[in-house]
Amino acid sequence: MKIGVPKEIKANEHRVAITPAGAAALIEAGHEVTVENGAGIGSGFSDEQYMKAGATLSTHAGSIWSQAELIVKVKEPIADEWPHLKKSQIVFTYFHFASNLALTKAHLDSGAICIAYETVEGPSGELPLLAPMSEVAGRMATQEGAKYLERQYGGRGILLGGVPGVAAARVLILGGGIVGKNAAVIASGMGARVTVMDVSIARLRHLDETLPVETLYSSRHNLLEQIKQADLIIGAVLIPGAAAPRLIRRTDLSLMQPGSVIVDVAVDQGGCAETTRPTTHADPVYTVDGVIHYAVANMPGGVPRTSTLALTNATLPYVLELANEGWQRALRENPALKRGLNIASGKITHPAVAESLSLPHVSPESLL
Ligand SMILES: NC(=O)c1ccc[n+]([C@@H]2O[C@H](COP(=O)([O-])OP(=O)(O)OC[C@H]3O[C@@H](n4cnc5c(N)ncnc54)[C@H](O)[C@@H]3O)[C@@H](O)[C@H]2O)c1
């Protein structure tokens, strides 16, 4: 199959959909891979590395789109890319259709086959192509929190791990899912005193068994006790398909110590503090009532090399399936990949996308 890897052109996106190693694996399986010049630069992969892997380089995004049977990307095609979409072309990327009617209409009109990373779903509801980015964001949350606790960034001037004879910082993690667990791994590894709160006893049990952390049921009463002592709070709650619950109210900030830090990873779902508003890597923090807020909505974008490698580790097996078998057979044989199908032949095939946009849908099976 002819596979195209355009350079990402959405603002501040430095990831690339296929690494040179991934390109080599696809070429070894008998496919042709064309990569746009400079597509890997932001993630530290040179054009020469792609050429050595056997890929063809092209300076023209348009010709990559027009020749490829399968386009592999990171972010949804932006409006400048919509004219390139064509009937029966498979596009495999993060789409997030449910919140974007214009994007959805453009893809419906194109007749392309749109398989969304974010809805590829395993048998127990796990999201294997979202998980790597939650792992990155969780680990990074502790790292960023530790930085902003430093005096020069306005923080309390506390070293996360303390030193012999001086107590370590207290880290409170709200939500013990993938982000929360990864934040806890790094915070406990750095020697901080870590408490994780969740409403799922099963999650708390798992964390209690696997990490040197305290676990606590997430109730308003427990939260108010904890935030008085916390130096760093990491927001990592998720109610799938809904806005994040606003666990920390504005008035609660007065209970916190001046110079303490909230890293609200859940900002992409609205944030779990009432005072959270989205920020960017260029201007990541602001202060409310003496509490530093870090709320970057695309944290993995700050470490594109790690994020590209983590993402492509997860996507490559699916790309191989699509290329080896064609989309219809690959989706028939792999139910997780079938759940990724959002749009095909001008029809929405994912009920949640259709419902969010009040549009009709058909079952994916009817098109396979
Ligand atoms: N900012 C970024 O760059 C970035 C990157 C990746 C993920 N995220 C976001 O981080 C959030 C967490 O993602 P995840 O993959 O860890 O989700 P997850 O589903 O693995 O974990 C969420 C956890 O929150 C818990 N929870 C729900 N309600 C709660 C409450 N009231 N109190 C305490 N815990 C509660 C759930 O039981 C679950 O264990 C999501 O909003 C996700 O979109 C943001």
The ligand as a Tripos MOL2 file, in Angstrom:
@<TRIPOS>MOLECULE
LIG
   44    48     1     0     0
SMALL
NO_CHARGES

@<TRIPOS>ATOM
      1 N1         -3.1850   18.3530   29.4110 N.am      1 LIG1
      2 C1         -2.7500   17.3760   28.6490 C.2       1 LIG1
      3 O1         -1.8450   17.5520   27.8380 O.2       1 LIG1
      4 C2         -3.3150   16.0070   28.8080 C.ar      1 LIG1
      5 C3         -2.6570   14.8920   28.2600 C.ar      1 LIG1
      6 C4         -3.1800   13.6150   28.4870 C.ar      1 LIG1
      7 C5         -4.3710   13.4840   29.2330 C.ar      1 LIG1
      8 N2         -4.9990   14.6040   29.7060 N.ar      1 LIG1
      9 C6         -6.2370   14.5360   30.5170 C.3       1 LIG1
     10 O2         -5.9400   14.0440   31.8090 O.3       1 LIG1
     11 C7         -7.1390   13.5540   32.3910 C.3       1 LIG1
     12 C8         -6.8970   12.1810   33.0060 C.3       1 LIG1
     13 O3         -6.6320   11.2390   31.9710 O.3       1 LIG1
     14 P1         -6.3690    9.6880   32.2860 P.3       1 LIG1
     15 O4         -5.9100    9.0790   31.0050 O.co2     1 LIG1
     16 O5         -5.5350    9.5350   33.4970 O.co2     1 LIG1
     17 O6         -7.8480    9.1860   32.6310 O.3       1 LIG1
     18 P2         -8.2370    7.8510   33.4240 P.3       1 LIG1
     19 O7         -9.6300    7.5310   33.0390 O.co2     1 LIG1
     20 O8         -7.1750    6.8190   33.2670 O.co2     1 LIG1
     21 O9         -8.2090    8.3070   34.9660 O.3       1 LIG1
     22 C9         -9.1240    9.2260   35.5230 C.3       1 LIG1
     23 C10        -9.3470    8.8600   36.9700 C.3       1 LIG1
     24 O10       -10.1500    9.8950   37.5690 O.3       1 LIG1
     25 C11       -10.9350    9.2660   38.5570 C.3       1 LIG1
     26 N3        -12.0020   10.1500   39.0110 N.ar      1 LIG1
     27 C12       -13.2150   10.4170   38.4530 C.ar      1 LIG1
     28 N4        -13.9080   11.2760   39.2230 N.ar      1 LIG1
     29 C13       -13.1190   11.5620   40.2960 C.ar      1 LIG1
     30 C14       -13.2720   12.3710   41.4550 C.ar      1 LIG1
     31 N5        -14.3910   13.0770   41.6770 N.pl3     1 LIG1
     32 N6        -12.2540   12.4150   42.3520 N.ar      1 LIG1
     33 C15       -11.1110   11.7220   42.1520 C.ar      1 LIG1
     34 N7        -10.9230   10.9200   41.0820 N.ar      1 LIG1
     35 C16       -11.9120   10.8430   40.1750 C.ar      1 LIG1
     36 C17       -11.4070    7.9880   37.8420 C.3       1 LIG1
     37 O11       -11.9160    7.0330   38.7710 O.3       1 LIG1
     38 C18       -10.1220    7.5370   37.1640 C.3       1 LIG1
     39 O12        -9.3670    6.6330   37.9570 O.3       1 LIG1
     40 C19        -8.1620   13.5600   31.2480 C.3       1 LIG1
     41 O13        -8.9500   14.7080   31.3350 O.3       1 LIG1
     42 C20        -7.2960   13.6060   30.0190 C.3       1 LIG1
     43 O14        -7.9940   14.1460   28.8900 O.3       1 LIG1
     44 C21        -4.4940   15.8450   29.4980 C.ar      1 LIG1
@<TRIPOS>BOND
     1     1     2 1
     2     2     3 2
     3     2     4 1
     4     4     5 ar
     5     4    44 ar
     6     5     6 ar
     7     6     7 ar
     8     7     8 ar
     9     8     9 1
    10     8    44 ar
    11     9    10 1
    12     9    42 1
    13    10    11 1
    14    11    12 1
    15    11    40 1
    16    12    13 1
    17    13    14 1
    18    14    15 2
    19    14    16 1
    20    14    17 1
    21    17    18 1
    22    18    19 2
    23    18    20 1
    24    18    21 1
    25    21    22 1
    26    22    23 1
    27    23    24 1
    28    23    38 1
    29    24    25 1
    30    25    26 1
    31    25    36 1
    32    26    27 ar
    33    26    35 ar
    34    27    28 ar
    35    28    29 ar
    36    29    30 ar
    37    29    35 ar
    38    30    31 1
    39    30    32 ar
    40    32    33 ar
    41    33    34 ar
    42    34    35 ar
    43    36    37 1
    44    36    38 1
    45    38    39 1
    46    40    41 1
    47    40    42 1
    48    42    43 1
@<TRIPOS>SUBSTRUCTURE
     1 LIG1         1 GROUP 0 **** ****
